[in-house]
């Protein structure tokens, strides 16, 4: 398997190697989309667990003297995309995939969660599975 120096790819490889006890030299022969999906979902769960709950957000906002109405929460925006919006979403997804590959999947997930846009978060998940499968296979 060709060595790829992207941090995000190494993050996924390490997860799969550790979880499935696969030797690095055998990884490309053994890897499945399901393994990649499991690795990405594990990273998503980890990042979600780091987010404050709605109650914690409100108490943090109050203690920081920030108006409660501006306290962050994970309510997703419902967005209707026109052609310009679709193009913007595609650009955002390309940037998020680039972050996932070059820096880390965790950072891409954190960045997507900040948008509070369910479409982007879900679409990123799907794209990353396909992208990492293509790279690692």
RODO-2510 file (C-alpha; in nm, 4 decimals, decimal comma):
residues 137
     n   res          X          Y          Z
     1     x     0,0000     0,0000     0,0000
     2     x     0,1313     0,3435    -0,0919
     3     x     0,2193     0,5567     0,2104
     4     x    -0,0011     0,8627     0,2409
     5     x     0,1111     1,1373     0,4760
     6     x    -0,2285     1,2912     0,5479
     7     x    -0,2961     1,3065     0,9212
     8     x    -0,6649     1,2260     0,8771
     9     x    -0,5887     0,9128     0,6785
    10     x    -0,3410     0,8019     0,9447
    11     x    -0,6087     0,8632     1,2099
    12     x    -0,8505     0,6279     1,0322
    13     x    -0,5776     0,3697     0,9639
    14     x    -0,4741     0,3676     1,3304
    15     x    -0,8334     0,3247     1,4486
    16     x    -0,8887     0,0295     1,2149
    17     x    -0,5513    -0,1298     1,2960
    18     x    -0,6170    -0,1042     1,6699
    19     x    -0,9841    -0,2005     1,6657
    20     x    -0,9548    -0,4924     1,4241
    21     x    -0,5962    -0,5904     1,5064
    22     x    -0,4877    -0,5745     1,1449
    23     x    -0,1203    -0,5386     1,0584
    24     x    -0,0491    -0,2195     0,8626
    25     x     0,0875    -0,4140     0,5634
    26     x    -0,2390    -0,6118     0,5375
    27     x    -0,4676    -0,3125     0,5875
    28     x    -0,5433    -0,2387     0,2214
    29     x    -0,6410    -0,6030     0,1626
    30     x    -0,8643    -0,6263     0,4696
    31     x    -1,0325    -0,2876     0,4861
    32     x    -1,4061    -0,2535     0,4252
    33     x    -1,6370     0,0447     0,4008
    34     x    -1,8013    -0,0769     0,7198
    35     x    -1,4694    -0,0461     0,9050
    36     x    -1,4231     0,3095     0,7800
    37     x    -1,7822     0,3956     0,8685
    38     x    -1,7264     0,2581     1,2190
    39     x    -1,4068     0,4649     1,2602
    40     x    -1,5717     0,7871     1,1438
    41     x    -1,8801     0,7285     1,3587
    42     x    -1,6553     0,6669     1,6590
    43     x    -1,4826     1,0008     1,5976
    44     x    -1,8199     1,1737     1,5581
    45     x    -1,9429     1,0232     1,8858
    46     x    -1,6260     1,1389     2,0607
    47     x    -1,6672     1,4936     1,9301
    48     x    -2,0379     1,5002     2,0167
    49     x    -1,9618     1,3841     2,3702
    50     x    -1,7344     1,6856     2,4123
    51     x    -2,0149     1,9287     2,3307
    52     x    -2,1993     2,0837     2,6219
    53     x    -2,5568     1,9715     2,6694
    54     x    -2,8252     2,2341     2,6274
    55     x    -2,8454     2,2792     3,0056
    56     x    -2,4687     2,3156     3,0351
    57     x    -2,4685     2,5690     2,7510
    58     x    -2,7267     2,7821     2,9281
    59     x    -2,5432     2,7713     3,2604
    60     x    -2,2148     2,8549     3,0865
    61     x    -2,3822     3,1427     2,9039
    62     x    -2,5229     3,2793     3,2280
    63     x    -2,1894     3,2492     3,4090
    64     x    -2,0183     3,4286     3,1216
    65     x    -2,2856     3,6991     3,1225
    66     x    -2,3858     3,6142     2,7673
    67     x    -2,7541     3,6464     2,6802
    68     x    -2,9171     3,3031     2,7137
    69     x    -3,0787     3,3406     2,3725
    70     x    -2,7345     3,3241     2,2112
    71     x    -2,6252     3,0124     2,3992
    72     x    -2,5142     2,7429     2,1526
    73     x    -2,7217     2,4287     2,1182
    74     x    -2,7442     2,1465     1,8714
    75     x    -3,0776     2,2332     1,7151
    76     x    -3,0347     2,1888     1,3432
    77     x    -3,1301     2,4537     1,0941
    78     x    -3,3643     2,3543     0,8146
    79     x    -3,2254     2,5075     0,5002
    80     x    -3,3703     2,5083     0,1535
    81     x    -3,0845     2,5262    -0,0947
    82     x    -3,1170     2,7195    -0,4173
    83     x    -2,8495     2,6731    -0,6851
    84     x    -2,6222     2,9276    -0,5141
    85     x    -2,6758     2,7566    -0,1785
    86     x    -2,5946     2,4160    -0,3278
    87     x    -2,2706     2,5533    -0,4682
    88     x    -2,1812     2,7030    -0,1282
    89     x    -2,2585     2,3718     0,0428
    90     x    -2,0371     2,1876    -0,2079
    91     x    -1,7522     2,4308    -0,1408
    92     x    -1,7958     2,3915     0,2348
    93     x    -1,7958     2,0124     0,1987
    94     x    -1,4794     2,0218    -0,0132
    95     x    -1,3105     2,2324     0,2552
    96     x    -1,4284     1,9973     0,5309
    97     x    -1,3012     1,6922     0,3411
    98     x    -0,9672     1,8680     0,2928
    99     x    -0,9497     1,9342     0,6682
   100     x    -1,0363     1,5682     0,7395
   101     x    -0,7619     1,4436     0,5099
   102     x    -0,4814     1,6844     0,5900
   103     x    -0,5395     1,7690     0,9556
   104     x    -0,7783     1,5264     1,1243
   105     x    -1,1245     1,3815     1,0972
   106     x    -1,1920     1,5186     1,4453
   107     x    -1,1222     1,8734     1,3338
   108     x    -1,3455     1,8386     1,0280
   109     x    -1,6260     1,7000     1,2460
   110     x    -1,5868     1,9834     1,4998
   111     x    -1,5980     2,2373     1,2184
   112     x    -1,9086     2,0803     1,0635
   113     x    -2,0851     2,0701     1,4020
   114     x    -2,0247     2,4431     1,4433
   115     x    -2,2408     2,5046     1,1357
   116     x    -2,5383     2,3372     1,3110
   117     x    -2,6420     2,2331     0,9610
   118     x    -2,7687     1,8752     0,9624
   119     x    -2,7321     1,8453     0,5852
   120     x    -2,3601     1,9322     0,5928
   121     x    -2,2911     1,7092     0,8923
   122     x    -2,4663     1,4093     0,7364
   123     x    -2,3256     1,4659     0,3890
   124     x    -1,9725     1,4991     0,5301
   125     x    -2,0133     1,1619     0,7013
   126     x    -2,1140     0,9955     0,3736
   127     x    -1,8399     1,1621     0,1690
   128     x    -1,5683     1,0738     0,4200
   129     x    -1,6603     0,7055     0,4170
   130     x    -1,6319     0,6912     0,0374
   131     x    -1,3189     0,9089     0,0244
   132     x    -1,1270     0,7142     0,2894
   133     x    -1,2307     0,3831     0,1357
   134     x    -1,1002     0,4999    -0,2012
   135     x    -0,7705     0,6162    -0,0492
   136     x    -0,7105     0,3214     0,1817
   137     x    -0,8104     0,0525    -0,0660
***
